[in-house]
Amino acid sequence: MAISAGGAATARDPGPKGLDAGKVVEAATRLTREHGLTGWSMRDLAADLNVATSAIYHHVGDRAAVLREVVAGLVAAVKRADPELDWQEWFEQTLSSLWGMLRDHRGVAHWLMMHGPTTAGAVDLVDAGIASLQRGGFGEHAGFAHVLLLNQVIGAASLADDRRVGGEADGDRGRGTMLADFERLAPVSPGMSALTESMLRPVVDRPAVLERYLQDALRTTMKGLAAELADGWKTSRS
């Protein structure tokens, strides 16, 4: 309820007829794809829908509530691989779908890092991943393996998003600027020279290399997990 100028209680304005929570979240998701999760305001969303901001509050809630619904819908739409696949294939396919969503919706990875998998769709994704690992024989180590694999993708996507943010107080974060800094140090540092030529320059020259790098990093991590599993999981994390 709201209080009118005369002091009487009035119903909250539901906005134009036909507007509902689904349409609000759909518009917010579209704006997220175009501008990133933090690249639009409630006023921008209201303007896109041609409504007053009060209508958004009525149907969904404040900005935090809208963002949560956007993330929830995007994560729920991530394609889960066939549960009959072995755990490595399951994660390769599922995390590839997750990476594609995060790449196309800037800021969602950072939200997941800060809030964790707390939406219904994210919980379902975790359950499916843990179940795949348990079928693979990981037992009590399934949680550790799941976090290790999932955080690689979410962390890589979040870092990629941060590099696309301009005008920050800490200077240009672009890979081109980093490459120039690396090249300056390469002549006096064998380590920086190796990083420049084997990692950074290929990514700058051919952006698709980054996705292949992530795939290789995941496969290497999976091989390490498989080796731990085959070795009786002797590594201690206590």
N, C-alpha and C positions, 0 to 999 in steps of 0.2 A: 504493500500500500504506500501511497505518497500523500503528502499534505498539500492541499490547494492553498492559494493565496488567502482564502477566507478562513482557513483553519480546518476545513472539512477533509476527511479521509477520502481519497479517490483511488481507483484501481490503477496499477501501473500500466502505462501505455504499451500495448503489445506490438505497436508498429503497424505497417501496412498489412492488409489482409493477404494471407498466403505466405507470409514470412514465417519461418520456423527455425529451430536450432540447426537442422540439417543444411538449410540454405546458407545460414551464417557461417557454419564451419566449412562448407564447400567454397564460399567466397574467400575465407581466410586462408584456406589451403592453396587456392589459386594465387593469392597475393604472396604467399610464402614461396611458391615455385618461382614467381617472377622477381621477388625482391629479397627473399630470405626471411626467416622467422622473425628477426628483429628489425626488418626493413620496412615495416608498415606500422601504423598507429591505429587506435580504435577509430579515430576520425577518418583515416583512410578507408578502413573497412566499412564504416557507415556510409561514406561517399560512394563506395563501390556498389553498395546495396541500395543506395538512394533512400536511406532511412536516417532517423536520429539515433545517436549513440545509445539512448535510453532503450531502444528496441533491442539492441544487442544484449544489453544487461538483462532485459526481461527474458529473452529466449535462452541465453547461454550463461551469462555472468560477466565478470570483469575480464581484463586482458589475460590474466593468468589462467583463468578458466578456458578462455578461447584457445590459447596456446596449447593447453593440455589436450583439448579435444582435437586440435589439428594433428599433434604428434600421435595421439591415440589412433586416429584414422589411418595415418601414413604407416605406422608400424604394423597395424592389423592387416594392411594390404600387402605386406612383404610376403613373397611366395615361399612357403615352406616346401622343402624337398620331400620326396616320397620316403616315408618312414621305413620302407623296406631296404633302402640303400644302407651301405655300411657307413659308419660315423664320419669318415673322412669325406666321402662323396656328398653326404648330407650337408656337412658344413660348407664345403666348396660351393654348392649350389645355393644354399640358403643365404650365406653371407654375401654372395655375389648379388643377390636380389636386394639385400639390405644396403650394400654399398651403393647400388644404383639409386635407391631412394634417397639416401643421405647426400649423395653427390648432386642430385637434382633439387634438393630442398635445403638450402644453406641455413645453418643454425640449429637444425634438428639434432645433429650429432652432439652439439654442445649441451642442448637441453637434456639429452639422455645421460650425458656424463654427469650433469649436476643433479638430476632427479632420480636417475636409475630407471630400471624397467618396471615402473609403477602403474602403467596403464594396463587395462585388461588384455589388449593385443600383445603388449610386450611380455606380460606374464605368460601368456600362451606360447610365445616364441621361446622363452626360457624353458618352460616345461618340455617343449618338443626337443630342444637341444640337449637338455639333461637326460631325457629318455633315450635319445640316440646314443649318447656316451655310455649310459648304463647298459644298453644292449651290447655295446662294444666292449664291455668288461671293465670300465673304469671304476665302478663301485663308489667308494667314498671320495675318490679323486675327481669325480665328474664335475663338481662345482668349480674346482680350480681350473680344470681344462676348459670349461665353458667360459669362464671369465677371461682367461688368457686369449682365447680365440675371438670372443665378441669385442673385447677392448681394443684389439688390434684394428678392427674395422672402424669402430666408433672413434677411436683416437686419431687414426689417419684421416678420417673425414673431417673431424673437428679442426685438426691442424691445417688441412687444405682450405677450409672455410676462413680461418684466421688470416691466411696469407692473402686472401682476396679482399680483406678489409683495408681501406686506404685512410690516410690522414690521421693515423694514430700517433700518440706522443712519442712512442719508441721508434718512429721512423718507418720507412717503406718496408713492408714485409714480403714483397714479391720475390719470386725465385730468381728473377733477373738480377735484382740488386744483390741477393745472396751470392749468385754466381760471380758477380764482379768482385765481391769481397774474397771469395774463395780463390779466384784467379790471382788476386794480389798476393795471397799468402802461399800459393802453390809452389813458386820457385824456391822458397826457403823451407818448405815443409813437405816431405815425402807423403805424410799422411793426408794433408789437405789436397795434394796433387792427386792422390788415388781417389779420394772422395769426389773431387771435381770431375775427373774423367770417367769414373765408373758409375757414379750415381747422379750428381746434380746436373751436369751438362746434358746427358741424355733426356732427363725429365724436362729441362727447359726447352730443348730443341724439339722434342716430340712428347707432348703432354700425355699421350696414350701410354707412355712408358710407366707412368705412375701407377696405373691400374695393373699392369703386368707385374710391377714391383710388389704391389700388395698381394697379388695372387701367389707370387713366389715366396713372400714372407709367410703367408698362411700355410703353404705347403711345407715349408721348412719347419714351422712350429708344429704342424701335425706329425711330421716325421719324428721330431723330438719327443712328442707326447707318446707316439706309438712305440718308440724305443724305450721310454720309461715304463710303459705298460708291459712290454715284452721282458724287461729286466726285473720285473717284480716291484717296480716303483720304489727304488731304494733311496731316491733323493728325499731329504728331509726338509720340510718347510716350517719346522717348529722353532 
